[in-house]
Amino acid sequence: MKVLIVLTYYRPHISGLSIYVERLARTLAERGHQVTVLTSHYQKDLPYREMIDGVTVIRHPVLFRFSKGSIMPGFLSNAWRLMMQHNVVSVHLPQAEGGPLALIGRWLARKPVVLTYHCDLQLPTGILNRIIDRAVFASNYTAGTLANRIVAYTDDYARNSPLLSKFRKKIVVIPPPVIMPAPNNQAVAELKQKYHTNGHAVIGFASRFAEEKGISYLINSIPFVREKIPNVKYLLAGENQNVIGERVWQDLQPLVQQYRKYLEILGPVPVEKMGNFFGTCDVLTVPSINSTESFGLVQVEAMLSGCPVVASNLPGVREPIRMTGMGEIVPIKDARALADAIVRVLQNRANYIRPRNEIENMFAIDNTVTAYEKLFAELQAHSTNK
């Protein structure tokens, strides 16, 4: 089968969405499918075309970036040309081009279109960002109207999303693809020594520094946690200073300086080393504050590494803990509640641990990719028989 995948940012850009698509594309290619990814040439030193792990990656030229999006003249005509060469079109939302892509795929290229809806878009405050939010919603709503099927991570998120809830009959729930090697004990010991965590309770965070991630609430939890557990160290992993469309790192500086002795800012951690990072943590936090977070892949990755989680009570985000029992769910934007849950997990950690194979059975990447293959094949067969 020939599969065209379209999204705004692909690897080496680091986000849950780009990691999801990379895993899906690579595994489809490993199974013998011809996979092409059409994305933006968002970084000047990247090639416009390359083969990565059996996947053809085509990066379309960017005229300029606008907020978190890219202005790319000729992108839609390029997409149309590629659609004509493939059997199925997989469009990953949110993206401003979602509506036109679905229109071209269904009406012009006459190919089945599958949307994967990763999250609702809620940009930082500001009149311009509200206009962008509404424009992207309108485009993605159009895409939902035209698409054959829409993949959601969880039924919980699909029921609560302002967009997905309008297309319940088209929804197919497919859990996200998760891969996480077990931690290496020696590497974990070296990390603990490097970041001076011996004798400390280690509280982790792993994500881009973006407004929806709730990092300020995590840092503000420090004094509350220290009331019960004085020796704490917060390890914050993820891109912080070069996050497209964000200035969270700059805004956080007063807080970072106030609590500097309790913080270790790691920056981006290579994907292959994330298991060791999770193995270093006693608890991982996902303190997200709005529906731009729809799941939190890092939760399952941490659980596979033997690390329990404290996560926000948001649709989709709460599902990994509900499914596994490996953590606590807390109200959003509440540093005290976050701290109390962190303390509960730290003081009763053994009660939150589940066997790795139990978590693997729930979130096996093979099951995810097989579900996509089945969906693509059904739509292709239906399209061929028309």
C-alpha positions in Angstrom: 0.0 0.0 0.0 1.2 3.5 -0.8 0.5 5.9 2.1 0.9 9.7 2.0 1.2 11.3 5.5 0.9 15.1 5.7 1.7 17.2 8.8 3.3 20.6 9.6 6.4 19.5 11.6 8.2 16.2 11.3 11.4 14.9 12.9 13.9 16.2 14.0 11.3 18.5 15.5 10.4 17.2 18.9 6.8 17.0 20.0 4.3 14.2 20.8 2.8 14.6 17.4 6.0 14.4 15.4 7.2 11.4 17.5 3.8 9.7 17.0 4.0 10.1 13.2 7.6 9.0 13.0 6.8 5.8 14.8 3.7 5.2 12.7 5.5 5.9 9.4 8.6 3.9 10.2 6.7 0.8 11.3 4.4 1.0 8.2 7.6 1.1 6.1 9.1 -1.9 8.0 5.9 -3.8 7.2 6.5 -3.3 3.5 4.3 -0.3 2.7 5.6 2.7 0.6 5.4 5.7 3.0 5.9 9.3 2.1 5.8 12.2 4.6 5.0 15.7 3.3 6.0 18.3 5.8 7.5 21.8 6.2 11.1 22.7 5.6 11.0 24.5 9.0 14.8 24.4 9.6 17.3 25.7 7.0 19.9 23.0 7.5 17.5 20.1 6.8 17.5 18.5 3.3 14.4 19.1 1.2 14.1 15.4 0.5 15.6 12.4 2.2 15.0 8.8 3.1 14.8 8.1 6.8 14.2 4.5 8.1 12.6 3.5 4.8 10.3 6.6 4.8 10.5 9.2 2.0 10.5 12.6 3.7 9.7 15.7 1.5 10.0 19.1 3.2 8.2 21.9 1.4 9.9 25.3 1.3 8.7 27.8 3.9 8.3 31.4 3.0 8.0 32.5 6.6 6.6 31.2 9.9 3.5 32.7 11.5 2.9 31.9 15.2 3.2 28.1 15.3 2.4 27.6 11.6 4.2 28.1 8.3 3.4 30.0 5.1 4.2 27.6 2.3 3.3 28.7 -1.3 2.7 25.7 -3.5 2.2 23.3 -0.6 -1.3 22.3 -1.6 -0.4 21.7 -5.3 2.5 19.6 -4.1 0.2 17.6 -1.9 -2.2 17.1 -4.8 0.5 15.8 -7.0 1.7 13.3 -4.3 -1.9 12.2 -3.5 -2.3 11.1 -7.1 0.7 8.8 -6.5 -0.6 7.1 -3.3 -3.5 4.9 -2.3 -4.4 6.6 1.1 -3.9 10.0 2.5 -3.2 10.4 6.2 -3.6 14.0 7.4 -2.5 14.9 11.0 -4.3 17.7 12.7 -4.3 20.4 14.0 -2.9 22.2 11.0 -4.2 25.2 9.1 -4.2 23.3 5.8 -6.4 20.5 7.1 -9.6 21.6 5.3 -8.0 22.2 1.8 -6.0 18.9 2.1 -9.1 16.9 2.8 -11.0 18.7 0.0 -8.2 17.9 -2.5 -7.9 14.4 -1.3 -11.5 13.5 -1.5 -12.8 15.6 -4.5 -9.8 16.1 -6.7 -7.4 13.2 -6.1 -10.4 10.9 -5.3 -8.4 9.1 -2.5 -9.6 8.0 0.9 -8.6 10.6 3.6 -8.0 9.6 7.2 -7.5 12.3 9.8 -5.6 11.7 13.0 -6.7 14.4 15.5 -3.9 14.9 18.0 -5.4 17.8 20.0 -7.5 20.9 20.0 -5.5 24.0 19.3 -5.4 26.6 22.1 -2.6 29.2 21.4 -1.3 31.5 24.1 -3.5 34.6 25.0 -3.8 37.5 22.6 -6.3 38.7 20.0 -4.3 37.5 17.1 -3.9 34.0 18.5 -7.7 33.8 19.1 -8.2 34.6 15.4 -5.7 31.9 14.5 -7.4 29.4 16.8 -10.8 30.0 15.1 -9.4 29.9 11.6 -7.6 26.6 12.3 -10.8 25.2 14.0 -12.8 26.1 10.9 -10.3 24.5 8.6 -10.1 21.4 10.7 -13.9 21.2 11.0 -14.0 21.3 7.2 -11.5 18.5 7.1 -13.7 16.5 9.6 -16.7 17.0 7.4 -14.9 15.7 4.3 -12.7 12.9 5.7 -13.7 9.2 5.5 -12.5 8.5 9.1 -11.0 10.3 12.0 -8.6 8.7 14.4 -8.7 9.7 18.1 -6.3 8.6 20.8 -9.1 7.9 23.3 -12.9 7.9 23.5 -12.6 10.2 26.5 -11.0 12.9 24.4 -13.3 12.3 21.5 -16.4 12.8 23.6 -15.1 16.0 25.1 -13.3 17.7 22.2 -15.4 20.6 20.7 -14.4 19.3 17.2 -14.3 15.5 17.6 -17.6 15.4 19.4 -19.3 16.7 16.2 -18.1 13.7 14.2 -18.8 10.7 16.5 -19.9 8.4 13.7 -16.5 8.9 11.9 -14.4 8.3 15.0 -12.0 5.3 15.2 -10.2 5.1 18.5 -6.6 3.9 18.1 -4.2 4.2 21.0 -1.0 6.1 20.2 2.2 4.2 19.3 4.5 3.8 22.3 8.1 2.5 22.2 10.4 2.7 25.3 13.4 0.6 26.0 13.8 -0.5 29.6 16.2 1.7 31.7 19.8 0.8 31.9 20.8 0.5 35.5 24.3 1.8 35.0 23.1 4.8 33.0 20.5 5.6 35.6 23.2 5.5 38.3 25.4 7.9 36.3 22.5 10.3 35.7 21.7 10.4 39.5 25.3 11.2 40.2 25.5 13.8 37.4 22.4 15.7 38.7 23.1 15.2 42.4 19.9 13.4 43.0 21.2 10.8 45.5 19.4 11.2 48.8 16.7 13.3 47.0 13.2 12.5 45.8 13.3 13.0 42.1 10.4 14.7 40.4 10.4 14.6 36.6 9.0 16.6 33.7 9.5 15.8 30.0 8.1 18.0 27.3 8.6 21.1 25.2 8.4 24.3 27.3 5.0 25.5 26.0 2.2 27.4 27.7 -0.2 24.4 27.8 2.3 22.2 29.6 1.7 24.0 33.0 5.3 24.2 34.0 4.8 27.2 36.2 2.4 25.2 38.4 5.0 22.5 38.7 7.7 24.8 39.8 5.2 26.5 42.2 4.6 23.1 43.8 8.2 23.0 45.2 7.5 24.7 48.5 4.4 22.6 49.1 6.2 19.3 48.4 9.1 20.4 50.6 6.7 20.8 53.6 6.5 17.0 53.7 9.7 15.9 51.8 12.4 18.5 52.2 15.1 16.9 49.9 13.7 17.2 46.4 15.2 17.6 43.0 13.1 18.5 39.9 14.5 17.3 36.6 13.0 19.2 33.7 13.7 17.6 30.3 12.7 19.0 26.9 13.4 21.9 24.5 13.1 25.1 26.3 14.6 28.1 24.4 13.8 27.3 20.8 10.2 26.3 20.9 8.3 27.5 17.8 5.7 30.1 18.7 6.5 30.1 22.5 8.2 32.4 25.0 7.5 30.3 28.1 11.2 29.9 28.9 11.6 33.7 29.1 8.5 34.2 31.2 9.5 31.4 33.6 12.9 33.0 34.5 11.8 34.7 37.8 10.4 31.4 39.0 13.4 29.4 37.8 15.7 31.8 39.6 13.6 31.7 42.8 13.8 27.9 43.0 17.1 27.3 41.1 18.6 25.1 43.8 15.8 22.5 43.4 15.8 22.5 39.6 18.0 20.8 37.0 17.2 22.1 33.5 18.3 19.2 31.1 17.2 20.5 27.7 16.3 18.0 25.0 17.0 14.4 25.8 17.6 12.0 22.9 14.6 9.6 22.5 16.8 6.6 22.9 17.9 7.9 26.4 14.5 8.8 27.7 14.1 5.4 29.4 17.1 6.2 31.5 15.7 9.6 32.3 12.4 8.1 33.5 14.4 5.5 35.5 16.1 8.3 37.3 12.7 9.8 38.4 10.7 8.7 41.3 7.6 10.3 39.8 6.8 12.0 36.4 4.5 14.9 36.3 2.2 16.0 33.4 0.7 19.2 34.8 -1.0 20.3 31.5 -3.6 23.0 31.6 -5.8 22.8 28.5 -7.0 20.5 25.7 -3.9 21.2 23.5 -2.7 18.2 25.6 -4.8 15.2 24.5 -2.9 12.2 26.0 0.7 12.7 27.0 2.8 9.9 25.5 5.4 10.5 28.1 3.1 9.0 30.7 3.1 5.6 29.1 6.8 5.8 28.4 7.4 6.5 32.1 5.2 3.7 33.2 7.1 1.3 30.9 10.2 2.5 32.7 8.7 1.7 36.2 8.0 5.4 37.0 4.5 6.4 38.3 2.8 9.5 37.1 0.9 12.5 38.4 -1.2 14.0 35.6 -3.9 16.7 35.1 -7.6 15.8 35.1 -8.0 16.6 31.4 -9.9 14.5 28.8 -7.5 12.0 27.3 -4.6 13.0 29.6 -6.2 11.1 32.6 -6.7 7.9 30.6 -3.3 6.3 31.0 -3.6 6.5 34.8 -7.2 5.3 34.7 -6.2 2.3 32.6 -3.1 1.3 34.6 -3.6 2.6 38.1 0.0 3.9 37.9 -0.4 7.3 39.4 -2.7 10.1 40.6 -5.0 12.5 38.7 -5.1 16.1 39.9 -7.1 19.3 39.1 -5.6 21.7 36.6 -3.8 24.9 37.5 -3.5 23.9 41.2 0.1 23.8 42.5 -1.1 22.7 46.0 -3.1 19.7 44.7 -0.2 18.8 42.4 2.2 18.8 45.3 -0.1 16.7 47.5 -0.4 14.1 44.8 3.3 14.1 44.2 3.8 13.5 48.0 1.2 10.7 48.0 3.0 8.9 45.2 6.5 9.4 46.7 5.4 8.1 50.1 3.5 5.1 48.7 5.4 4.5 45.5 5.3 0.7 45.5 1.5 0.8 45.4 1.6 2.5 42.1 4.0 0.2 40.2 2.7 -2.3 37.6 4.6 -4.9 35.7 6.2 -3.7 32.5 4.5 -6.4 30.4 1.1 -5.4 31.7 1.6 -1.8 30.4 3.1 -3.1 27.1 0.0 -5.2 26.5 -2.2 -2.1 26.7 -0.1 0.1 24.5 1.8 -2.2 22.1 2.9 -0.3 18.9 2.1 -3.4 16.8 -1.5 -3.1 17.8 -1.6 0.6 16.9 0.0 0.1 13.4 -2.2 -3.0 12.7 -5.3 -0.9 13.4 -4.1 1.7 11.0 -3.3 -1.0 8.3 -6.8 -2.4 8.7 -8.4 1.0 8.5 -6.4 2.0 5.4 -7.1 -1.3 3.7 -10.8 -1.1 4.3 -11.0 2.4 2.9 -8.8 1.5 -0.1 -11.0 -1.5 -0.9 -14.2 0.6 -0.7 -12.7 3.3 -2.9 -11.6 0.7 -5.5 -15.0 -0.9 -5.6 -16.8 2.4 -6.3 
